Each structure stands twice: as C-alpha cells, then as structure tokens.
Amino acid sequence: MKDYFVYGNSKTFRDYLRVLYQFVDTLQAVMDQEKIEVRQMDPSRVSMILLSMPKHVFDEYYFKGQEPRQIHLDLDNDLVGKGKTPFRKIYKDERVRFDFDEETYSVQLLGDLKRSWTLPLLDEEFEVPPIPKIEEIMKATVILTVDGLMKVMDDLEDSEGFTITVERDQVIFSQKTDVKIYNVPLRKGSYALLKVDVEEEITSNYPVDYVKAFVNAVKPLCSVIKIRLGKDSPIEVQAMVPEDATLKLWCAPRIETE
C-alpha cells in the first residue's frame, strides 16, 4: 500500500497550502508515522515557515515506513499557482486525498465527482532547518485578532520596516519613513488586542512584507494571532488554527543602522 492521507475539508487544506505559497514555490515536507511537517526558509532566508499536522487531524493517514520520508512538491506549477492546478476550483463538501509513489503522487478531490491528478515528485533532496532556539530571549507575548492586526498592517509601507513596542497594558505599532510617521497604539482588552504578557518592555523592528503576507494569508484559517518577541530577536507569529495543527512564521529582526 502507498503512503497516503485524506483530509476532510479540501478548502481548508488549500488555505494551508496558500499560506506556504506566500513564502516558497516548492513544498518540502517530511512524513512519518505521527505527522506530516513542512519547515522551510524562504529564498532570501529572512523568514521560516512551519506547518505541522499530526495524523489525528486527518480522516485517514497511512505511512508504511520506519524512517521519515521526504516529499518535495511543486506548489507553483502543480498545486496552487495561477494555472489550472488541482486546487484552482473547490466544490462544497469535498475531501482531499494525497497518494505518494516513488516518483509521482496523486491528488484526488472527492465530492459529487472524483477529480484526480497525477503529478511528478521533485527529486531534489533538501535539508530541514532547525526550529529557532529563542525561548530564553522571548520576553513578550501578544494575542491579537486577525482582523485588528490586518487593519494595522494594511497602512504600513511594504518596503519599509515597522516597530513593535510592547508595554504592560498596550502594544504600539509604528513606522517612520522619509516623509511620514505612522503610529497605532492598541490597549489591552480592546477588540484588536486580547492579551499582553510582558517580562520586560520590548521595542523591536521587523520587515513589513513577510509579517503582512502571513497575517493576510491565515485569515481564512483562524481569527486569532499570537506574537512572541524579544529585543532584536526574531518575531514568532502563530496562527491559532482551531485544530491541533501548528502554523508559525519566524522572521528575522530588521536592524537599523545609522
């Protein structure tokens, strides 16, 4: 029997793939007895994306091997790009099934119709980057609504950095360009800012485009975002998806020089 999995909602699975597609053109997954996981750096190596899905979130999950298996797929041309890819059109109540052979894999969308595509696996091996070891330097945790954070991020210039300042009872998002200063304070308990936990007050700078792309892409999947950061540390942005999957972005700080 081939390795395979069946996921109960093809639209939700497509939304996960679309989040990954914001940062990488090919999907580098590792499948084993317990989970399937994607952990990749973007081509510029500024950010790292993590999607981990334990086997119990799937309707069916079968992996015959003892050692983890690398699965390398072309997101752009074969799955969620602009052409007539399998996830271009999703119909109500469809499930999705992936079957993996040695050199090919199949995608089946299962609803009123059984639509099936057979596609090539990419043969390049890949290295899986380690999860950043930043627990000791994370000094603040912020929980925000996706809608609120999207409104804040929408007014930021993509080509510039932005600053997050975390205080005891508020979080301030700001950006200074050559011609203007943008500033949004969010008070704890407001519609946008649900919770703040602070060991020490933090001010750090990050690139706008990576964080904005992640926040916008996860909107179909969740309503709450958790952010962790420290001074001049990577920012960790986690989409609080309703199932036991883990979806995170780490992004390197933007160090301002005089």
N, C-alpha and C positions, 0 to 999 in steps of 0.2 A: 504494500500500500504506500502511496506517495504521502509526503508531508503535506498537510493542508490545514486550513481553518475556515470557519464560517462565522461571519459577524452579522448580527441580527438587523442592522439598520445601515443600508448602503449609503444613505445621505450623510450620516454621522461619520462613517469611515472615510468618505470623500472629504469631509471637512477636516479630518485629521491630516489627510494627505496634502490638502491645500495649505495648511499651516506649515508643514515641512517644505513645501514648494516655494514659500517665500524666501527660503534661505539656501536651498540646494536644488540642483537639477536632477540628481540621481539619488535614489534611496538606498542606503546601506544599512540593512537590518541584520540582526543576529537572532536566530530562532533556536530555542532549546526546549527541554521538557516542561519548563514552567512558564515561559513568556516569550514574546517577540519584542525586541527592543531596537530602537533607532537612536544612535548617539553620534552626531556629526558636527564638524566645524563647517562654517560657511567658507566659500573660496578665499575670502580675504583674511580668514582666521581671526575675525573680530568677535564673532559670536559662536555659541554652540547650542544646538537644539537637542532635546531629549524627548522621545516618546516611548514609554514603556507600557505594554499591555499584557497583564497576566492572563493565563489561559482561561480563568474562570469568567472573564468578560466576553468570551466568545461562546456562541451557541454550540460549536463543535471545534475541537482542537486536537490534532494528532501529529506527533513528532516521533519518528521511529528510532532516531539515532541516540547515542550516548554522549557524543561531543556536540557542542553548539555548531550550527550551520550558518555560514554567511549567505545572505540573499541580497543581490545587487540589482536594482531595477531602475529603468529609465523613467523618471517621473514626467519629464518634459514631453518626450515624444510618444510614450506608451500609455500614460495613465491620466494625467490631469492637465496636460498642455492645451494649446489652442486648437489642435486638430480634432478629428473625430475619434477621441480617446474613449475608453470604456466608461469613464465617469462624467462624460460630457452631458449625458441626459439620464436623470434618475427618476424612476417612477414610484408611486406610492407603494409602501409595504414591501419593497424589495430587500432581500438579503444579499450579501456578497460572499462569494467563496473564492479562495485562492488555493490552487494546487501547484506544487513545486516538483518538477522533474530535474534531471541533471543539467540540461542546457536550456530548457524552456519552462514557462509557467503559464497557467491559465487563470483567467478572471471570469467568473460567472456571476451575472446579476439575475437573481431568482425571484420572480414575482408571477404575474399572469403569463409572462413569457420567460423562457430560459435563454438569456443572451450570453454568449460565450466568446471569448477572445483567447487565442494562444499567442504568446509573445516571447521574445528571447530574453533570457537572463544575461546580464552583463558579466563578462568573465574576469574582469579585473578584481583581484583581491584588495582588501582595504584594511587599514588599521583603525581600531575603535579608540577614540580619545578617552582619557580618564575623566571621571567627574571631578570638577574643580574642588580642591581641598581648601575650603574657605570658611569652614564653620567657626573657627576661632576669631575671625575678623569681622563676622557679620554682627553688627551692633544694633540694627533696627529692622523691625518687621512691620509692614504696612499692608492693610487689606482694603481694597477699593472695589467699587462697582466697575464693571467693564464699560458701561455707558458713561459714567462720570469720567473715567480715565480717557476714553476716546475723545470726549469733548475737550479735555485739557490738551491732549496730544495733537488734536486737529489744528490748533492755532500755532503750533511750533513750526519753524522753518526746518525742512528736512536736511538741508545742507549744513546746518549748524549743530553744535552741541546744546544740551539743556542741563539744568542744575536741579537736583532734588535736595531739599533741606528738610530733615526730619527732626521735629521738636516734640516736646512732651504731649502736646494736645493739638498739633497741626502738622501738615505737610505742605511745603511750598514748592511749586514747580515754577521755574523761571528760565528765561533765555535772554541773553544780551547779544545783539548784532551790532553792526556798524551804525545802524540808523534807528534802532528801537530797542526797548526793553519790555519784555513780556513777563507778567507775574500773576500767578494764581495761588492764593492760599486756600487750603482745604481744612476745615475744622473737624476734629474728631467727633463722630456721631452724626455728621451731615450725610446727605443722600449719597455723596461720592466717596467719602472716607469713613469706612465702617469701624476700623480699629487701628490703633498705633501701639506698638510695644518698643520701647527705646531703652537700651542700656546707656547710651550716651548720644547726645545730639550730633547729627551727621550732616555734612554737606558734600556731595559728590557730583561729578559731571559725567554725562554719557552721550553717545551719538543718538540722534533722534530717530533716524530711519529704521534701525533694527528694532527698537522697542515699539515704535508706532506700527510697524508691519506685523509684529507678533500680536499686539493688542487688537488690531483690526481683524486679523485672521481668526482669532479664537472666539469672536463674538457669537457665531452660531453654536458654539460648544458649551459656553458657560456664561454666568452673569457676574462672577467674582474673580478678581485677580489678587494674588499675594505677591508682594515685592519684599525682598530682603537685600540689605546693602550694608556696607561699612565705608569708612573713609578711604577713598581712592581704591576701593575693591571692585571686582566685577559685580554687576547687578544681577540678581536672580529673579526672574519673573515667572510665576507659576500660574497657569490657568487651572482654576479649581473645577475641573470637569466632574460631572455628577457620578461617574462610575469610578472604579478603582484604577483606572489608567493614570499615568503621570505624564504631564506635558509641561516642559520647562524650557526657558531660554536663559542662557547666561551671556552677558555682553560685557566686554572689557570697558573699563573706565576711559573717559576722554581726559587726558592730562593736558591742562592748559599751560602753555609756556609763554614767558614774557618775550 
